[in-house]
Amino acid sequence: MEENKPKTGKFALNFGLLLGVISIIFAFMLYTVDMHYQGGFAVMSISLVLSLAMIIIAMIQFKKANSGFMSFGQALKIGVGVCLIGGIIGVIFNQIMANVIDPDMMSKAMEFQKNQLLETTKMTMEQVEAQMEMGKPFTTPTMQIVFGLIFSVVIGFVLSLIPALVLKKNENLN
């Protein structure tokens, strides 16, 4: 009789959905304090910590369900899957935020970025304007979706490497 092995996709989906919900809650928190368009080190750090926590929890739960075993490849699949599912939800919510909840979000973000450049660099207003103009093609919804998904996959891979190495435990096949 063959054992039913747990599937990495199930764990990636469940914990990716959880990451997506937590990310939406975090985005609403930022929206309530009018910081949803600013980004920055603190916001990025919190997002990365949330992603890493979901990856590690998903890996641990998979390992428990798999009799204490998990290969490096399974761990990477789980980590990248969690971030991809969370990223899809995040990208969809970001589009809703930018187009429905706060249609002025992109212009606020551009204005914030312009002010940041003027305050923190020695660029002239003309140089800042030129830089902002160069960045405009990357603010289209299509580019935001593409870069958001690519970023999710890459971050999922990078964040999964160390936990995958630490938590892996291969079965002895004799």
FENDAPE-V528910 format. One record per helix or strand. SS is the DSSP state (alpha for helix, beta for strand). FROM is the first residue (numbers start at 0). LEN is the number of residues. If there is no record, write none. Layout:
ss;from;len
SS;FROM;LEN
SS;FROM;LEN
This chain:
ss;from;len
alpha;7;25
alpha;40;25
beta;69;1
alpha;71;30
alpha;104;16
alpha;124;15
alpha;140;27
beta;168;1
